[in-house]
């Protein structure tokens, strides 16, 4: 007769918790303000959409520029962009960011807006 073997790997699967910091981003759109907790290893777009924030988006890969938002200050202070191909440095320093490639680095408020609307 054959036996059944069981191997237990204690602690190898982890507890599902991330060591990444989380920040509160307040999205300001036509429906008001929505606070969303976003991990520093998450792009802003998807948690905001999950929280029913109205963010226009299309390509999701930073080519169309539809998912922009405006921070009141230099966006470099509160996000890191990974792969920005749409905004120039002057626009980022003026507060513009792309939610599809922006990772939070602090708590902040973000107006859902587009540079062409100014």
N, C-alpha and C positions, 0 to 999 in steps of 0.2 A: 504494500500500500504506500502511496505517495503522501507526503506531508505538505502542509501549507506553511509557507514562511511569511513572516511579517517583519518589515523593517520600519522602525520608527525614527524619523529624523527630527528630533526636537529642536525647535527654534529655526529651522532652515526655511520655513515658508514665511516667516515674518508675521507681524500682527496686522498687516494691512495699512499701517499708519506711515505717513511720509514724514521725513525730517525737514521737508521744505516749509518755509515760513508762509503764512497766509496773510493777505491784506484785504481791507474793505475798500472796494471801489464803488462809489456812488455814481450811477449813471443817470444823467438828466436828459430826458427825452420828452416828446409831446405828451406823454402820459404822466409825467411828474418825475419823482426820484425813486430809484430802486437801488438798495444796497445789496451788493453781491460779495461774498467772501471768495477770493481767488488765490490759489496757491501760486507761489513765485515760479513754479514750473509749468503753469498753464497759460495759454494765450487768453487774452481778455474776451475775445469774441464768443467762444462757446459757453462759458458759464453765464455770460450776459444773455445770450439767446435762451438758455435753459431757464433763466429767471424772467422770461418774457419781455426783455428790453427790446425795443424796436430799433435795431441797427441794420441799415441797408448793407448788403454784402452781395458779392457775385462770385468772384474767382476763388476766394479763400487762400490765394497764394501770392498776394501783394502786387498784382499787376494792374488791377482795375482802379484801386483807390476809393472804392465805395464805402468801405468800413471805417472811415475816419472818425475821429473824435477830437475835441479841443479841451485841453487842460489849461487852467489859468496860471501859466508860468512856462518854464522850459520843460518840455516833456521828458528830456533826458534825466530829470530829477526823480521821476516816478515810474518810468518804464525802461526796459531794454528792448530794442527792436532786434529781431533775428531774421535778416533777409530783406530788409526794406529796399524796394526798388522804385518807390513812387514818390516819397517825400524827400525834399532836399534838407540839408542841415539847418538852413534858416527857418524853414517851416517847422521843423521839430523844436528848435529853440523858441519859436513863437507859440508852442503848445500843441501843435498838431501831432497826432499819432495814428497808427494803423492797428485796429484791434485784432486783425488776423495774425499779426506777427509781434505784438507787444506783450511782454511779460511784466507783471507788476513788481515794483521795488519799494512800495510804500502805500499808505492809505491816501486816497485822493478822490476828487470829484471830476467827472468827465462829461462834458456836454456832447451829445450826439449831433455832429454838424459836419459840413464839408467845406474845404477851403474855397471852393467856387461860389459858395453861398454868401461870402463876406462882401 
